[in-house]
């Protein structure tokens, strides 16, 4: 993103390879986090949705 961060998810817990989201623009990242947060059950934290590197 603007300062060099990249965002993605791990395929499963304990993986070491981050699978990057295809659209790394700030607006797209925020929209995807918002969408996945709303769809998550319970009270997720950000690591349930994505990881930044």
Secondary structure as a PSIPRED ss2 file (coil, helix, strand):
# PSIPRED VFORMAT (PSIPRED V4.0)

   1 X C   1.000  0.000  0.000
   2 X C   1.000  0.000  0.000
   3 X C   1.000  0.000  0.000
   4 X C   1.000  0.000  0.000
   5 X C   1.000  0.000  0.000
   6 X C   1.000  0.000  0.000
   7 X E   0.000  0.000  1.000
   8 X E   0.000  0.000  1.000
   9 X E   0.000  0.000  1.000
  10 X C   1.000  0.000  0.000
  11 X C   1.000  0.000  0.000
  12 X C   1.000  0.000  0.000
  13 X C   1.000  0.000  0.000
  14 X C   1.000  0.000  0.000
  15 X C   1.000  0.000  0.000
  16 X C   1.000  0.000  0.000
  17 X C   1.000  0.000  0.000
  18 X C   1.000  0.000  0.000
  19 X E   0.000  0.000  1.000
  20 X E   0.000  0.000  1.000
  21 X C   1.000  0.000  0.000
  22 X C   1.000  0.000  0.000
  23 X C   1.000  0.000  0.000
  24 X C   1.000  0.000  0.000
  25 X C   1.000  0.000  0.000
  26 X H   0.000  1.000  0.000
  27 X H   0.000  1.000  0.000
  28 X H   0.000  1.000  0.000
  29 X H   0.000  1.000  0.000
  30 X H   0.000  1.000  0.000
  31 X H   0.000  1.000  0.000
  32 X H   0.000  1.000  0.000
  33 X H   0.000  1.000  0.000
  34 X H   0.000  1.000  0.000
  35 X H   0.000  1.000  0.000
  36 X H   0.000  1.000  0.000
  37 X H   0.000  1.000  0.000
  38 X H   0.000  1.000  0.000
  39 X H   0.000  1.000  0.000
  40 X C   1.000  0.000  0.000
  41 X C   1.000  0.000  0.000
  42 X C   1.000  0.000  0.000
  43 X C   1.000  0.000  0.000
  44 X C   1.000  0.000  0.000
  45 X C   1.000  0.000  0.000
  46 X H   0.000  1.000  0.000
  47 X H   0.000  1.000  0.000
  48 X H   0.000  1.000  0.000
  49 X H   0.000  1.000  0.000
  50 X C   1.000  0.000  0.000
  51 X E   0.000  0.000  1.000
  52 X E   0.000  0.000  1.000
  53 X C   1.000  0.000  0.000
